[in-house]
């Protein structure tokens, strides 16, 4: 009787140890895959996502010129979303540049592209220039991606 209960106890302990080992391996694989994805995203540095249908955007001048012969011009602004160096950020250092009409739109565009991920700080063009990061970088990195949004994009069905 004692031998049977000892065997059952050893089998239970072995099963628990195997379950713990499997969980640890799964965590290691998930962390490794996430690290690989970060490397792939980092290698796509300076991506530009232009979400402007039938329009040309001149981010340096801040003007968004609508197409279709309307002749209208809507002021677009640069918004910078910076990153720290911890794994919670989609990039290590640097920033994402979003060209949009206002802070609210820029924030929603960031959330649409980086669901569940965060940024360290957000700056307007003027404030970003004051930080010196445009010249010196942020934690050894510069602009990872540029996302441009305009009203025509929103009208065409892109939800922000």
HUNORMO-V954222 format. One record per run of one state. SS is the DSSP state (A for helix, B for strand, O for the rest). FROM is the first residue (numbers start at 1). TO is the last residue. If there is no record, write none. Layout:
BEGIN
ss=SS from=FROM to=TO
ss=SS from=FROM to=TO
END
This chain:
BEGIN
ss=O from=1 to=1
ss=A from=2 to=43
ss=O from=44 to=46
ss=B from=47 to=51
ss=O from=52 to=54
ss=B from=55 to=58
ss=O from=59 to=62
ss=B from=63 to=66
ss=O from=67 to=72
ss=B from=73 to=75
ss=O from=76 to=76
ss=B from=77 to=82
ss=O from=83 to=88
ss=B from=89 to=89
ss=O from=90 to=94
ss=B from=95 to=100
ss=O from=101 to=102
ss=A from=103 to=113
ss=O from=114 to=117
ss=B from=118 to=118
ss=O from=119 to=121
ss=B from=122 to=124
ss=A from=125 to=131
ss=O from=132 to=132
ss=A from=133 to=136
ss=O from=137 to=137
ss=B from=138 to=138
ss=O from=139 to=140
ss=B from=141 to=141
ss=O from=142 to=142
ss=B from=143 to=149
ss=O from=150 to=150
ss=A from=151 to=155
ss=O from=156 to=160
END
